[in-house]
Amino acid sequence: MSTIAIIGAGASGMMAALTAAEDPGSRVLLFERQNRAGRKLLSTGNGRCNLTNLHAAPEHYHGGTADFVRPALAAFGVEETLAWFREHGLLTVAEPSGRVYPLSDSANSVLDVLRFAIAEKENIRLRPAEPVLEIRQAETGLQVDTEFARVTVDFVIVACGGMAGAKVGGVKDGYELLQGLGHSRTALHPALVQLTTETDWPRALKGVRADARLTVTAGRTRLAQTEGEVQFTEKGVSGPAVFDISRAVSTGGEGLTLTLDFLRDYAIREVYDLLCARRKAAPHLPAGDLLTGMLHNRLGKTVIRYVNQKADVPLAELPDDALKAVARACKDFVLPVRGTEGFDSAQVTAGGIRCAEFDPATLESRIAPGLFACGEVLDVDGDCGGFNLQWAWSSGRLAGRIGK
Ligand SMILES: Cc1cc2nc3c(=O)[nH]c(=O)nc-3n(C[C@H](O)[C@H](O)[C@H](O)COP(=O)(O)OP(=O)(O)OC[C@H]3O[C@@H](n4cnc5c(N)ncnc54)[C@H](O)[C@@H]3O)c2cc1C
């Protein structure tokens, strides 16, 4: 009989607990700080829970090397995860992008199947509202001090998650517990988060969505590029494509620039020709409507102001140079970047406990025998689209095997 303490009943901790409990000779104590298990899961995917992605593979992960995530993903990848959830009663559906959601479209369904499975296991004891304060090496095994008790166990799995989503349980505890046992961490940055930029233009466009190519640069160096939906906000830009490049911004230092190309499928010459054709066809149209039909109306009017043209001037009065400037602004709409929103709004933490301090084949600590870690507390963060939860399931499964 071995006793295993799992710290954190989030995505990875619940998966680790259910895996460890498959061995009838194990007794699992699952400690959770909050009043209930899996609170963050309910907020994922805007309440729909994007639980994995059909394209999950090491290249979608950052932080520790691709080699670190490989064994966990190979042992329990997308296929195994979907089969596991199906066996536990969850039906899922995949979108063309590869994102997988519960068929019910409700994150509750994902949490419910995990909760029910835990309740069925006589050898798992869930202890909610019981934060773990310290873990120490004991003469045999490890000693776990919670707010209410001290227990000595054979193995500990730290599954406390990261700092992201502070309102739904993001805390520093996991890093501190592991640092107390001799582990070290990298710098922590919010990722999959909104960008804050110079605000004049975003504020004027608040609520507008646009399809664009986004490029982040530091001076002449391109740090990241992606394509997709951008949403303008009071303080900057948000949306799936923005999340994709937010890691590059939060780790990229000061003085960055975001360039938006709103007509990415058209060369600048084609855009200019279209504008000239419009001027010829509708010379009395006000300049403010030059881009009507090409861009969202408010965006089109904002681009005209961006190049310092008056909206009420008839198109016939716009010289070629003005049309060239408008064409350029459609392709190179530049926003100086201030930074990102904080951990409260972020979906994931970039950075964490150094992966090199854990064996990727088992997720056991190389520093403290009997200690394991899984999920976001490690220096692993995935792209937007279900990759972070897949890491939680894969790493929780691997850690829960306790090296077997
Ligand atoms: C708003 C939001 C939306 C997201 N949407 C998605 C999505 O759709 N798809 C996706 O793949 N990823 C998404 N993510 C990311 C994903 O939720 C996380 O990467 C994942 O939950 C990490 O799993 P984890 O088990 O490591 O940590 P968590 O799920 O955060 O669980 C950690 C648990 O440990 C507990 N804990 C912490 N300290 C202690 C302590 N001292 N003692 C006891 N318990 C403790 C916490 O209360 C928490 O319940 C989203 C995140 C947020 C914030």
The ligand as an SDF file (V2000), in Angstrom:
LIG
                    3D

 53 58  0  0  0  0  0  0  0  0999 V2000
   -9.9300   31.8950  -18.5340 C   0  0  0  0  0  0  0  0  0  0  0  0
   -9.1220   30.7000  -18.9990 C   0  0  0  0  0  0  0  0  0  0  0  0
   -9.5270   30.0130  -20.1270 C   0  0  0  0  0  0  0  0  0  0  0  0
   -8.7710   28.9190  -20.5750 C   0  0  0  0  0  0  0  0  0  0  0  0
   -9.2240   28.2160  -21.6570 N   0  0  0  0  0  0  0  0  0  0  0  0
   -8.5100   27.1410  -22.0700 C   0  0  0  0  0  0  0  0  0  0  0  0
   -9.0080   26.3170  -23.1310 C   0  0  0  0  0  0  0  0  0  0  0  0
  -10.1390   26.5050  -23.6230 O   0  0  0  0  0  0  0  0  0  0  0  0
   -8.2270   25.2800  -23.5450 N   0  0  0  0  0  0  0  0  0  0  0  0
   -7.0180   25.0030  -22.9760 C   0  0  0  0  0  0  0  0  0  0  0  0
   -6.3450   24.0670  -23.3990 O   0  0  0  0  0  0  0  0  0  0  0  0
   -6.5550   25.7190  -21.9370 N   0  0  0  0  0  0  0  0  0  0  0  0
   -7.2790   26.7640  -21.4570 C   0  0  0  0  0  0  0  0  0  0  0  0
   -6.8300   27.4720  -20.3850 N   0  0  0  0  0  0  0  0  0  0  0  0
   -5.5830   27.0220  -19.7180 C   0  0  0  0  0  0  0  0  0  0  0  0
   -5.8460   25.7910  -18.8410 C   0  0  0  0  0  0  0  0  0  0  0  0
   -7.0250   25.9900  -18.0770 O   0  0  0  0  0  0  0  0  0  0  0  0
   -4.6660   25.5200  -17.8980 C   0  0  0  0  0  0  0  0  0  0  0  0
   -3.4720   25.4680  -18.6220 O   0  0  0  0  0  0  0  0  0  0  0  0
   -4.8740   24.2050  -17.1360 C   0  0  0  0  0  0  0  0  0  0  0  0
   -6.0400   24.2730  -16.3440 O   0  0  0  0  0  0  0  0  0  0  0  0
   -3.6720   23.9070  -16.2590 C   0  0  0  0  0  0  0  0  0  0  0  0
   -3.9430   22.7470  -15.5190 O   0  0  0  0  0  0  0  0  0  0  0  0
   -3.2400   22.5340  -14.1210 P   0  0  0  0  0  0  0  0  0  0  0  0
   -3.8080   21.2850  -13.5410 O   0  0  0  0  0  0  0  0  0  0  0  0
   -1.7840   22.6480  -14.2560 O   0  0  0  0  0  0  0  0  0  0  0  0
   -3.6920   23.7870  -13.2490 O   0  0  0  0  0  0  0  0  0  0  0  0
   -5.1590   24.2350  -12.7650 P   0  0  0  0  0  0  0  0  0  0  0  0
   -6.1950   23.6680  -13.6500 O   0  0  0  0  0  0  0  0  0  0  0  0
   -5.0520   25.6930  -12.5970 O   0  0  0  0  0  0  0  0  0  0  0  0
   -5.3130   23.5350  -11.3560 O   0  0  0  0  0  0  0  0  0  0  0  0
   -4.4720   23.8190  -10.2620 C   0  0  0  0  0  0  0  0  0  0  0  0
   -5.2720   23.5980   -8.9890 C   0  0  0  0  0  0  0  0  0  0  0  0
   -4.3850   23.6300   -7.8760 O   0  0  0  0  0  0  0  0  0  0  0  0
   -5.0120   24.3080   -6.8150 C   0  0  0  0  0  0  0  0  0  0  0  0
   -3.9790   24.7840   -5.8890 N   0  0  0  0  0  0  0  0  0  0  0  0
   -3.0730   25.7610   -6.0690 C   0  0  0  0  0  0  0  0  0  0  0  0
   -2.2910   25.8940   -4.9780 N   0  0  0  0  0  0  0  0  0  0  0  0
   -2.6950   24.9530   -4.0870 C   0  0  0  0  0  0  0  0  0  0  0  0
   -2.2740   24.6020   -2.7770 C   0  0  0  0  0  0  0  0  0  0  0  0
   -1.2990   25.2410   -2.1380 N   0  0  0  0  0  0  0  0  0  0  0  0
   -2.9290   23.5940   -2.1470 N   0  0  0  0  0  0  0  0  0  0  0  0
   -3.9520   22.9310   -2.7460 C   0  0  0  0  0  0  0  0  0  0  0  0
   -4.3960   23.2370   -3.9910 N   0  0  0  0  0  0  0  0  0  0  0  0
   -3.7670   24.2330   -4.6560 C   0  0  0  0  0  0  0  0  0  0  0  0
   -5.7700   25.4210   -7.5270 C   0  0  0  0  0  0  0  0  0  0  0  0
   -6.7970   25.9560   -6.7220 O   0  0  0  0  0  0  0  0  0  0  0  0
   -6.2920   24.7080   -8.7600 C   0  0  0  0  0  0  0  0  0  0  0  0
   -7.5570   24.1350   -8.5690 O   0  0  0  0  0  0  0  0  0  0  0  0
   -7.5730   28.5370  -19.8960 C   0  0  0  0  0  0  0  0  0  0  0  0
   -7.1930   29.2350  -18.7540 C   0  0  0  0  0  0  0  0  0  0  0  0
   -7.9550   30.3030  -18.2990 C   0  0  0  0  0  0  0  0  0  0  0  0
   -7.5190   31.0390  -17.0520 C   0  0  0  0  0  0  0  0  0  0  0  0
  1  2  1  0
  2  3  1  0
  2 52  2  0
  3  4  2  0
  4  5  1  0
  4 50  1  0
  5  6  2  0
  6  7  1  0
  6 13  1  0
  7  8  2  0
  7  9  1  0
  9 10  1  0
 10 11  2  0
 10 12  1  0
 12 13  2  0
 13 14  1  0
 14 15  1  0
 14 50  1  0
 15 16  1  0
 16 17  1  0
 16 18  1  0
 18 19  1  0
 18 20  1  0
 20 21  1  0
 20 22  1  0
 22 23  1  0
 23 24  1  0
 24 25  2  0
 24 26  1  0
 24 27  1  0
 27 28  1  0
 28 29  2  0
 28 30  1  0
 28 31  1  0
 31 32  1  0
 32 33  1  0
 33 34  1  0
 33 48  1  0
 34 35  1  0
 35 36  1  0
 35 46  1  0
 36 37  1  0
 36 45  1  0
 37 38  2  0
 38 39  1  0
 39 40  1  0
 39 45  2  0
 40 41  1  0
 40 42  2  0
 42 43  1  0
 43 44  2  0
 44 45  1  0
 46 47  1  0
 46 48  1  0
 48 49  1  0
 50 51  2  0
 51 52  1  0
 52 53  1  0
M  END
$$$$
